[in-house]
Amino acid sequence: MINRVPREIMVPHRKIPLAIPPGMTAIEFFNSAANLENLARENGLLVNQDGFLLYRKLLGHSLEFDTSIILDTSQTILNPLGRPVRRDQLTEPQRHVWSRMSQTIFNYMLDRYPDPDQHLLLCGEASLDPTWPLSKPGVPSIRMIHNHFIVFPMDELRAAPAADPDNPNLTDGGHNNLFLSALSGVYGEFMQSLHLQYLRPIATNESQLLLTGYPQGLPSWEAIGGNEVLHHRRFWDEYDLILRGFLDFYRTFFAQVATRGATAPANLYFPQQVEDILMFNNEFFRAAREIRGRIKADPHFANDIRWQPAYKQILYRDNRGKLIVTISPNSVGNAITELLGIVVRRQVDDEGYAAAEPALVKRLLEVRDRLVDADLGDPVRTPSW
């Protein structure tokens, strides 16, 4: 019988050859235009006229397959806190290209790794929002929207030791847990009001990986039609609708936490559902009242509040071969893999990385070729390829 526990894996990486200027912290330098230019020059795979950069994750999560798309605005928006950090901040043409690129890469992963018992596939993003306290550990190194694509060999996960189940990045503890406890009823009712066609809500026990038992309690949806659904524009539109519903819920709730009796926020995506479901629900207002009281009494708790929407949203193939979407409030420092109960520890190991690098780069160049063939960008030449 499988022991369903979160797993912790060690991933070798090469020491990143970056010299941080004296007097700067790593976070300050990583968000500079100079560092982003270095990223494209040393690890860039593909760029397009819409501003998207596909690049190798040198400090990544998996040596099997690991890449990201980033909207590289570092040369045009010099204020790191003014850059787009969520999909709803993209223009409609950018969102269209973003969806086509995501579809193309995920389809490559499905073709290259057809057996769900052998490989776990996922893609997703965490909002790199500018409200992250700079004094906190785990502040994102690049404050720009990006989509992360990862493949884990299942044998590697099965052999991995158990992770600490009390790791706060696994539990999404503190005020983030409200969505799964005190607000689960009204949150579920609100998200079901979105009337999705290609995504159907599924229970927690249907969305969990057999190996880890994660996700735990998060709202999840199964793609109706399996892998073929990725070819439909409507699927990716609904993937965006889930994010927009989450953002409306988050903004409405924390507006009420901030100011008792606040009206619904402006510029909502679903104003009627907010008025009909949230603004007339006693569970919703009771939870807001509870959080206001804790903020007034506990400065540590108050300092951890994320007043602007912060999330992790992923699409993954589970061990049964189903495609599942889930979304979670985001706590400081955690990664999208931890939604699935996978904690990644990186270690500097030049030899270990060098042994895996040729096969990894081969696969990255294969997916780049697919994007080029689909007219989604042009290759980037680097010292490595």
MORARA-V295596 format. One line per field, one symbol per residue. psi: psi as a letter, one per 40 degrees, with the letter a starting at -180 (. if undefined). Layout:
psi=???
This chain:
psi=hhhgiiihihhiiihhghhhiieiidddddeiddddddddddeidiiieeehhhihgdgadiedhhiihiggededgehdeeiheideeiidddddddddddddddddddddgeheedhhhiiaihhgieehhdeiiehidhgihihhhihhhdddddeiiiiheehdddefaaddeddecdeddddddddeeegidehhiiidedeihdddeiiheihihhhheaddddehdddddddddddddddddddddeddddhheiiiiifidgddddddddefhddddddddddddddddhdddddehgdihhihhihihaeeeihihiiiihiheiiddedefhhhhiihgddddddedddddddddddddddddefeiiihhiee.
